């Protein structure tokens, strides 16, 4: 039997994230062959993943990262089964590594991202399977998005439960602070769209019908319902579209008005992802 040193075990642990005993066991079984030991650990991950395929994974971490020049940002959500795993430092570090990769990725959607290279000849999807074996829980990336523009802001809510990217039309003095404030707004108020044009017609029609039903219950005449409902829809847009919401730090101005305080700047886009939020 090949003699397995502590240094070899530690090297395998650092590369795969697996526990010390699992790494030692894999190296012993592989008779010291490092690459074969990695394959054994990957197969172990596949077995665990197959057993846990039908498990619910409602916990996890949402991560947002920015390029050094803040012209590009990426967000991902990495889901697991329990909060115990989600708050583990190694789990958060894994989620961060996926987010860093997403920032550099040329993938245009989640499917392409999962098929892209992670490291050491593994795809992102294969890394998830490997780490399922390491952590013993079903792991899944459910969200992947990027924004690119003049200035991108980011915010991660405490506990990594919500991650937001915001895109401003210009990088002027004070823009970084504003971009982060707008990201915090989106995290707290969960807007459904940037502005009225981003709200789909089905949602608008549903809100109109809800408003009319409420008015009928209040005894309002049928002939008045359309006009009153239009007013309620305006209120719906104000409450649920990002640039029309009242700024949480100063409710006397909307987000659009707040952004204008730094110059001829507007919010062009945002992405908000969350873990049950």
N, C-alpha and C positions, 0 to 999 in steps of 0.2 A: 504494500500500500504506500502511495506517495506521501511524503511528509509535507503537511500543510502548515505554513508559517502564519503567524499573527498578521504579518505585513500583507500577505496575499489575501487573507480574509478581509482585512480592512480595505484593501484596494477594491475588492469585489463589492463590499458594502457601499463604498462611496460611489461606485459606478451605477449600481442598481437600486440603492436605497433599501435593500432587503436587510433583515436582521442579522446580527453576527452569527447566530447558531444556524440559520438557514443558509448563509453564505458558506460556512464551514462544511455543512452537510453536503452542499452542492459540489464544493471542491473535492471533498473526499470521494463522492460518487463519480466525479469526472476524473479521478486519479490525478488531480492537479492541473488539468487542462482548463485554462481560464475561460476560453470561448465556449467550451462545452458546458462549463458551470453556469455561464450566463444563459445558455439555451435551456438548461434544466430549470433555472429560476423563471424563465419566461413561460415554460410549459406549466410550471406550478401556478403561475398567474392565470393561464388559460383555463386550468381546471377550476380554480376558485371563481373566475368570472362566469364559467358555465353554470356552476352551482348557484350563483347569486343573480343570475340574469333576470329572474322574475321579482327581485326585491325592489321595494320603493326606495328611491334616494331623493329625499326632500331637504337635506342639509347641504352645506357646502360653503364655497367662497367665491365671491364676485370680485374680480380684479381689473383695475384700469391702469394703463401705463402710457407714458408719453415719450416721444423722441426727444433728444437733447435740445433741439431747436423749437420744440413744441408746435411743429407743423403737422404732426401725425400722432394719432392715438389709437389704442386698441383696447377692447374689453373682452373678457371671457368669463364664463361661469363654470366652475368645476363642482359637480354635485357628488355627494357621498350619502351614506345611510344615517349616520348619527352625528350629533353636535360634538361628541367627544373626539371624533376624528377631525371634524371640520376646523376645530380651534387648535389642533396640533401644529406646532411650528413647521414640521417637515411637510405636512399637507399644504399649508399656506405657501411654503417655498415651492412646492410642486406646481400649485396654481399660478404662482408668479412666473415660473419658468415657461408655462404655456402662454401666458400673457406676453412675455418678452418675445417669444417666438411668433405670436400673432402680429406683433408690431412690425416685424421684419418680413412677414409672409406676403406672398403675392396671391394668396388664395382669395377668391371672391365670395365664398360662402363657407358654411360650417363643414359641409361634405368634403370640399377641397382641402380645407385646413386639416381635417382628420387624416386625410390621405397623404399629407405632406411630411417631409422628413423631420424627425425630432432630433435624434443623435444616434451615433453608433449603429447606423443601418436600420434603425427603427422608425416607423411612422408614428405620428401622434396617437393614432388608434391603438397601435401595438404597445406604446408606452403606457396607455391607460390600462390595458390588460395586465401588463407586467406589474404595475403599481396596485392593481386590484389584489393581486397575489400577495404583495408586500403588506398592504394595509388591511386586508381581510374584509373589505367592503366594496360594493359595486360603485365604481367611479365612472362618471360620464360628463363630458363637456356638452352643455346644452345651448350655450350662447357664444357667438363669435361675431365681432363687428369691428370695423375700423372707420375712422374719420380722418380726412386730410384737408387742410386749408391754411388760411393766413395765420390763424392761431387756434390751437386746440387746448381746452381746459379739461381737468379731470378731478374727480372726487370719489373717494371710497368711504362709505359710511362705516362707523364703528362696528367692529366684528365682521367686516368683509361681507355684509349681507346685501349691500347695494353698491353698484359701481356706475358712474356716469361720465360720459364724454360730452363736451359742448364745443361747437365750432363758431368762431366769430369771423366777421368779414374782413377785419383789419387788425394788425398788431400795432397798436398805438400805446402811448404811455397809459398805464393803469389797466391795460387789457387783460393781463394775466390774473389780476385780482378779480376783475369782473367775470371772466370766464369761469373761475372757480366758484364764485358766488352763484352764478347761473346754474352750475352743476349741482351745487348744494340745494338750490331751489327745486330742481328736477328730482333730486333724491327725496326731499321732504314732501313735495306736493304731487308727485307722480302724474304729470300731465300726459294726456293720451296722444297729443300731437303738438307740433311746433306752433301752428296757427290754425285758423278755421279751415283753410284749404286742405289740411292734412287729416281732417275728420271725415271718415267715409260716410256715404249717403245713408247706409243702413243704420248707423249709429244715430245720425241726425233724425231720421224718420222715427226711430224707436223713442228718442227723447221727446219728439213732438207729440207722439201718441200718449206717452206717460203724462206729459203736461196737460193734454186735453182731458184725459181721464180724471186727473186731479181737479181740473176746473169744473168738470161736470158734477163731481161729487160736492163741490162747493156751491153748486146751484147756478153757475154762470150760464147765460143764454148761449145756445149753439152758434148763433151768428157772430158772437164775440170771440169764440174760441181761437180762431186762426190768428187774429191780431195779438191776443194775449200770449198765445203759445210762442209767437215770434220773439216776444220780449224775454220769455223764459229761455229760449234757445241762445239769445245773446248772453244771458247770465251763465248758461252752460259753457259757452265758448270762453268766457272770462275766467271761469273756475278751472277749466280743464285743458286749456291750450297754453303752452309755456310762456310765450311772449305777452299774452294778455292777462296772466295771473298777477295778482298784487305781490310785490316783492316782499318776501318774508322779513327782511331786515328794515323795511320802510314801506308800510302798506299804503302810503299816500301816492305811490307811483307804481306803474306796471313794470314788468321785466323789460319790455321794449323801451320804456322811458328811462329806466335805470341805465341800460346799456348806452343810450344816447348821451349820458352825462360825460362820457370820455371822448365824444366826437361823433363823426359820421360813421357809426358802427352799428351792425345789427347781428342778431343770432341767426345763423344760417342753418344749423342742424343740431341735433342732440341724439344721444343713445343712452338709454337707461336699462340696466339689467338688474335683476334681484333674485335673492334666494328666499322665496316665499314672501316677497315684499314688493 
